[in-house]
Amino acid sequence: MAMGRSKRFNPDQFEAYGSRNHLITIRMATNRVEEAKSLQTGGVSVRLVLGGSIGFASTSSLTEASLGGMVEKACQLAKAKKPDPDFKSLPEPRKVEGLEGGYDRELMDLDLEAATAYGKDALKAAHEVDATLDVSGSVNIVAEECWIQNSLGVNCSDVNTTIYSSITVEKGEETSGMGQACSKTLKGFNAEAAAREAAEAAAEGARGGKTVSPGRYDIIFGPYAASELIEFVLSYALDLSAVDVGISYFRDKLGEEVASRDLTLTDDGRSKVGVASKSVDDEGVPTRKTELVRGGVLKGFLANSYYANKLTSPSRPLTSTGNGFRIGDLPGRSHSTMPSIQTTNLVVEAGDRSLQELISETSRGILLGRVWYTYPLNPTVGDFSTTNRGQTFYIEGGEIRHPVKPNSFRISDNLPKLLKQIEGLGREQIQSMVWGSATTCITPHIKFRDVNVTYSKD
């Protein structure tokens, strides 16, 4: 209907987009379920191109009057703006392959009462390990649908489901543990296992926690800690829009060695295990596996159609990598936003060492299980800061000597430098979702040499 209404304004190009989401959130705190809520969101939007100027408008109402007003507003905005010299075209149609296991009907039909039971089961599982623990966390379910059409012939849709849980347990201020579970299907989800993982990690860290002195250490980032570093400090530098505005520390480094030869990193939008996998992005471009770093060499960047068209050249032709997503304030696809570049499943290729081997090869270092407050200090050069949260241990002489207290030290260093100081990767990959993210990271343990600890709480 929106497509039909757009035609009467005789635009050069136009696009209609629709989304519908069913969200369930079960929040646990102080050892009980504090909140259980279900929410339906959705609506439609249009992008309308007139003389190189783009008008965008959206509505959550599907009445004829609302749809007509939305299209007219988009036309008015396009006429009021100056042409964008960098806009070339909306995407052309490409063949879309179905995504095996993209959604689970059982998960789409899950009701609030059944979802709440998973939160209660997680609490019970943690307390079976230690009844004195303080348990908090959440169970989140996202069922999303979208539809995309444009005047160039794109006409496709997608359906996806995700269920994920993050459980944190604490015992006073001396110890903390976290466990996660995420899946695209209900059968693949286990909140109880996540709760037991968190409780057992807290129990292990509760015995004799100490602090470490400021200085330089070899640090083994566990999968949860590595995911935060990759999500908040690395991924933006691999975004073509960051290259365009000059804040990517990888600009002008395509084809160069930017990391240790141990590092291979991809964004895999079609991963069979990745919970952020989708068949198409929110412009109707098929998702794919995009090689970003191979053997330490920078191979590519993530792009949507706008930045691929803007930065393409005869010597370096670019196309959208299928990473043009519409991200709003709530989980799920958002009809009310324009497509921007977004990762899907960031995958660090596994190494050849066990965790014990990584530890035994460390003369003085730290095993860092969890971090928080991770952010760039200077995005242009990759300086960053992060604080240990829990599941952290001091290593000396190739052996773990004692746990390290949560929130007792801060790392301040430069990620481009550390990427060249990777000394080994573990064999086992773990998938996790960092707080506030719609994407996942699948990574093994990563050992960095000579990392700067700038602050220690005595």
N, C-alpha and C positions, 0 to 999 in steps of 0.2 A: 504494500500500500504506500509506504514512504517512497519507494522507488518510482512508482507511478506519479505521485504528486510532484516529485522533483523534476520530471520531464517538462512540465509546463513552464518552467523558468529557463528552459533551453540552456542548461549548463554545458560546459566543455566536458566535464566528467562528474560523476556522482557515485556515492556509495551509501548503502543502507546497512546498518548493523543492529543486531538485537541480542540481548543476553537475558538469561534467567538463572537465578541461583537459589538453592536451598541450603541454609547454613544452620548447623547445630553446634552449640558451645556448652560444654559441661565444665564448670570451673570448680576446682577443689582448693580449699584453704583451711588452715587450723584443723586438719584431720577430718574434714567432712565436705560434702558437696554443698557449696555456697550458692551456686547459680546454675540453672539449667534453662536454656532459652533456644527457641527456634525462630528463624527469620527467613522470609522470602523477599528477594530483591530482583529487580529487572527493569527493562525498558528498551527503548530504541534510540538510535542516533543517526544523523546523516552528515556526510562530508560532501560539500558541493563546491565545484571549481568553476569560477567565472574569470576569464581573462588572466589566469595565473594566480588569482587570489582565492584563498580557501575559506569557506564559511563552515562552521561546525555548530550543531545544536543537538540537544537531546531532550527526551521526555520519558517519564515513567508511566505516563497515561497513554492508553492505546485507543482513545476515542478519536473519531474522525477530526474533531476540532483541534485536539492536541497535536495530532500528527500534521495537520495542515499548518498550524501555527509554528511547529518545529521547522518544517521545510522552509516556510517563509522567513523565519528568523535567520536560518543559515544563509539564505539568499541575500538578505539585507546585510549581514555581516561580511559576506564576500564582496559585495558592492562598496561597502564602507572602507575596506582595507586596501592598502597598496598591494600590487602583485608581488608574490614571493619569487624572486629570480632563481631561487634554489629548488623550487618545486618543479619536478619534471612530469610525473605521472603517478596515478594509482597503479597498483600491481596488475599485470596481465595474468590471465588464468594459467595455472599449472596443474598437472595431474596430482590428485590427492589420494594417497594410499591410506586405507583404514588402519587404525591402531589397535592391534590385538590387546585385549584386556584394558582398553581405555576407560571403561566404566563398568560398574557392578550394580545390577538392578537391585540386589539385596541391600546394598548400601544406600541407594537412592530412596528405597522405601523404608529405611530405618526411622522409627518414631522417637520422640523425645524420651519416653519412659525407658525404652530399650537402650538408648544411648547413655542415659544416666546410670544404668547398671554397670557400664564399663568403667565409669568413674569410681563407683563404689567398690568394684572388684580390684581396682588399682590400689585404693586405700587399704583394703584388707590384705592384699599381697605384700605391701610394704611393711605393715604392722606384724605380719607373720614372721618377718625377718627380725624385727626389733619393735616391740610395742611402745617404746619410749620416743620414737622418732616423730618429728613434726613433718607432715606430708602435705604438699601442695602441688598444683599442676592443672592440666586441662586435657580434655578430649575434644577434638574439633573435627567436624564432618563438613565437607564441601561437595555439593553436587551442582555442577555448572553446565549450562547449555549456551551455545551461541550460534548465530546465523550471520553470514556475510554475503552481500551481493554488491557488484559494482557495474558500471556502464560498459566496462571492457570485457565483461563475460564471466567474471568471478561469481560463483554461486555455490556455496558450500556451508557446511555446519559441523559442529563438534559437540560431543558430550563427554564429560569427565567426572570422575569421583575420586575423592581423597579422604582418608581418615588418618589423623595423626594425634599423638599424645606426647606430652613432655611432663615428666614427673620429677620434682625436686624434693629431696628429704634433707632435713637438718637436725642436728642435735646441739642446741645452743648455738654459740658462735664459733665453735671449735671445729666443726666438720660439716661437710655438705656433699651430697651426691646427686647425680642426675641420670635418668634413663629415658630413652625415646623409643617410640614405635611409630611407623608410618607405612601406609599401604594404599593401593588403589582399590583393594577389595576387602570386604569384611572378614573373609576367611584368612587373609594374610595378616590380620591385625592382632596384636597381643599386648594389651595395656598392662596386664599382670606381669609379663616378662620385663617391661620397662620399669615398673615399680620395684620389682626385685633387684634389677640392675642398680637402680638408684640407692636402694637400702643397703645392698652389699658394698657398694662403693663408699657410702658414708661410714659403714662399720669398719672398713679397712683403713679409712683415713682418720678414724677417731683415736687411734692408739699412738700417743706420743707426738702429736703435731708440733712442729717447730717453725722458726722463720729461717730465711736465708739472707745473707749479706748482699748489699749492692755489688755489682761486678759483672763480669762476662761469663756466660755459661753455655755449654751445649744443651739445647733444649729440644726434647722430643714432644712435639705437639700431637696429642691424641686426636682421633677423628672429630670429636665435638669442638675442640679448640681450633683445629686446622680449618674446619668449616667456617667458623666465625672470621678467621683471618682471610680466607678466600672470598667470602661473601662481602665483607665490608671494606677490605683494603686492596684486593686483587681484581675482582670482577669489573669494577667501574673502569679500570684502565684498559679493559679489553672490549669496551663499548665504543662504537664508531662515533657516537655523538660526543663522547669525552675527547676523542681524538680531534674532532672538528673544533671544539671550543678551547682546546689546548691544555686540558687538565690531565690527560693521560700521560703517565710517565713512559708509555710504550710508543708514543708518537714518533714517527720517522725511524722505527726500529724493526719494521717488517723484514723478515729474513735474517735477522741478526740473533746471536745467542744472548738470551735474556735471563737464562736460569741454568742451573746444573743440568747436565745431560740426563740425570735421573728423572727429570720432570717432564711428563706428558699430560696435557690437560685438554679436555674437550668439553663442549656443551652439547649434550645429547638429548634433543627434544623428543626422540623416539625410543629412549632406553626402555627395555622390557621390565626393568625393576624400578626405574625412577618414578616417583609419584607425581612429578611435575610434567610428565610426558603428555603430549597432545598431538593430534593429527595435523592441525593447522594453527597458525597464529591468528591474531585478531584483525588481520588484513586479508585473510584467505590464502596466505602463502604457506605451503606445506612445511612442517618442521623437519629438521634433519640433524645429523651429527656433524658438528662444526669443529674442525681441528684448530685449536688456539695456540698451543705450544707443543712441539714434538721434539723430544730429545733435547730440551732446553732452547730450541730455536722458535722464535715467534712466527707462527704460520698464518694467523688471520685475526679478524675482529668480528664481533657480532653486529648485525645491522638490521634495521627495518627498511622499508622501501624508500623512505624519504632520504635517509643518509646514504644509502647505497647509491641512489641516483645522483645525489649532490656531489659525492666524493669520487665517483667513478671517473676514469680517464682512459685514453687509448692504451697507455702503458700498464694500467692497473684497472681492468674492468671489474666492477663490483655488482653483486645482486643481493637482495634481501636474503638473510640466512634463516628466515622464518622465526625471527625473535621480536616481531612487532606486536606487543601485547598491551592491553588496556587494563591498567592497574588502578584500583580505587582505594578507598579507606578500609573497605571490608574485603575479606577473602572472596575469591571468585572473579570472573570477568566482569568488567564494568562498562556498561553502555555509555556512561556519562563522561568518559575521558577519551582523549586522542591516543592513538598507538604510540608507544615509546619502546625503546630497546630494553629487553628484559631477558635475563638468563632463564634456562629451564633446569636441567640437571647437569650441574658442573661435576665432571668426573676426573679425578686424579688417578692415573694408571697405577696399579699396585706395583710394589717393588719386590725384592727377593729375600727380604729378611723377616725373621720373626721379631716380635716385640722384645723377647729376651735377648736376642742378638743385638738389637739396637742399644739396649741397656748395657750389655756386657762390653760393648765397644766404647762406652762413655766413661772417661776417667773422672770428670767433674761436671755434673749437669743436673737437669731437672726433667722429670716426666710430668708434663702439663696436661691434665685431663680436661679441664674446663676453664674458660675465660669469660669475661664480660666487660662492658664499657670499652669495646673495641672500635676504634675510629681513626681515620686519617688525621694527622696533625697538619700535614702539608700535602694535599692530594696531588699536586703537580709533580712532586718528586718521590712520593710514596712513603714519607715518614708517618709512623703510626704509634699508637699507644694501646695497651690492653692490660687488664688486671686479672690475676689468678682468682678463680672462683672456688675451686674444690678439686678433689681427685688428683692432687698434686703431690709429688714425691721427690725428695732430694737423692741424687745418685752420686756415689763416690767409689772409685776403684772398680767400676763395672757392676756395682750392686746397689740396690735401693737401700738407703740407710734409715730414712724415717719419713713420715708424712710431713707436708708443709701446710701450715694453717691457711684457710681461705682468706682472701683479701689482704694478704700480707706482703705482696710485692707487685710492682708494675714493670712491664716491659716497654721500653721506648727505643725504637730502632727504625731502620729503613728497609722496607720489604724488597725493592729491587736488588738491594745488596744481599739480603738473606736468601733470595731465590738462587743466587749463585753459590751459596754456602750450604746447600742441601747435601747431607752426608749419607742419606739412606732413607728408604721408604719401606713400610711394612708390607706383608703379603696380604693381609686381610683388609678389605674395604668395608666401611660402615656408612650407611646413608643417614643423614640428619637434616633437620630443618631448623635454621636459626630463627630466633625470636623476630616476629614481624615480617618474615619473608614468605613469598609465595613460591619460592623455588627450593631446590634441594642441592646438597653437596654430597658426593659419594667419594670418600677419601680414606686412605690408610693412615697410619701414624707417619709423621714426617719429622725427620731429625735435621735441625739447623745447627750449624757450628757458630760459636762466638756471638751469642745474642746478649744484648745489653739490658741488664736489670738495673733500673735507675733509682728505684725507691724500695725500701723494705721497712715493714712495720715491726719494730722490735717488741 
